[in-house]
């Protein structure tokens, strides 16, 4: 197990869902200030918005990516919109869907941690490809 695996396991043991875990991974890696209120709000997106729809890894990934936006300018919005779009397309191509309900509930305990790690590593790769500094 590496550092990301341990972080995912620790967060899962704290009953964080996939959306929260993706946000918390980025927050931890970038050493951004923790926002417990946001973490609490992100619970609402877990389990495909508690309806099996858009996977929490996808929504959490979009939030994690956008956490690094420097400002609220149209240029910054466009740049991050493209990175998020690329991540969502990668996720769908890799896993066959962006919907949480495609996963068997019994398989989630084993599959989701792997998907979380692969998705987070993909996000880090996309950020690097787009010259986004994690520590600015």
N, C-alpha and C positions, 0 to 999 in steps of 0.2 A: 504494500500500500504506500502510495506517495502522499505528499502534502494535500493535494486536492481531494484525493479519496478520503483522507482523514477529516478534512473540513466538511465534506458532504455527509459523512457518517455522523459527525458530531451534530451538525445542523438537523439532520433527520431525527437523531435521538432527542433533540429539543422540540420535536413535533413541528418543525418547519416544513412547509410544502415546497414543491418544485419552484414555484414563482419566487417565494421568499429565499430559497437557497441560491438561485441564480443571482439575485440582488446582493445577498450577503457575501457570496464568493467575490463578486466584483468590489464590493465595499471593503472587504478584508484585503484583497490583493493590492488595491490602490491606496489603502490606508485612508480612505475618505471617512469623514465623521459619520458615526453610526446614527441612524435615524429610526428609533424604535417605533415611532408613530407610523412612518412609512411601512416598516416591516409588518406592523399590525394590519394596515390597510391592504397590503399585498396578499394577505391571507384570502381575501375575497376572490382572487384569480386562480387559486389552486384547484386541482381536479377539473381543469377545463371550465373555469368559472362555476365550479360545483355542479356542472351539468354535462361533463364529458366532452365539451366543445374544445376550443383552442387550448392546446396543451400548456400547462404552466411553465414548462421549460421554454417554450416559445415566447410567451408573454414576459416571463422573467428575463429571458435573454434580451429582448428588446429594451426592457428597463435598464438592464445592466449595461448595455451598449450606450444608451442615451445618458447614463450617469456621467459619462466622460465628455459630454458636450460642454464647450467652454462658455458659450453665450446663447442668446435667444435670437440670433440673426437668421435671416432667411438662408444665407449661405451655409451656416452651421446646421440648420434644420435639414437642408437638402443633402448635405454630406452624410449625416447620420441616418437619414431616411434610406439612402442607398445601401448603407452597411446593414441596416436592419432587414431590408428587403433581401439582400444577398444571404443573410443568415436564415431567414424564413425559407427561402428557396432551397438552401442546402439541407435544412432540417427535413423538409417535405421529401426531397429526393433521397435522402439517406434513410428515413424511417417510413416512407410511404404515405404519410399523412401528417397533418398538424393537429389532429383531433386526439384528445386523451382517451376517448372511449374505445379506440381501436385496440388498446392494450387490455389484456385479460387482467382483472383485478388481482388474481393470484400471482401473475408474473411481475407485477409492478415492483414488488420488493426487490427483485433481482435485476430487472431491466432498467428501471428509472435511474438508479445511481450511475449506471454505465452511460445512459443517454445524457444525464446531467454533466458528467465529466467530458464526454466527447463534444457536447454542445459548447461547454465553457471553453475548452481548448480551441474549438473552431472560432469562437468569438475573439479570443486573444489573437489568433492568426489573422482574422479579418482586420482587427484594429492595427496590428503591425503592418499589414499590407497597405493600409490607408494612412500610415504615418501618424497614428494617434498615440500620443504619449500617455501611458497609464498613470504617470506620477505628476503631471502638471496641475 
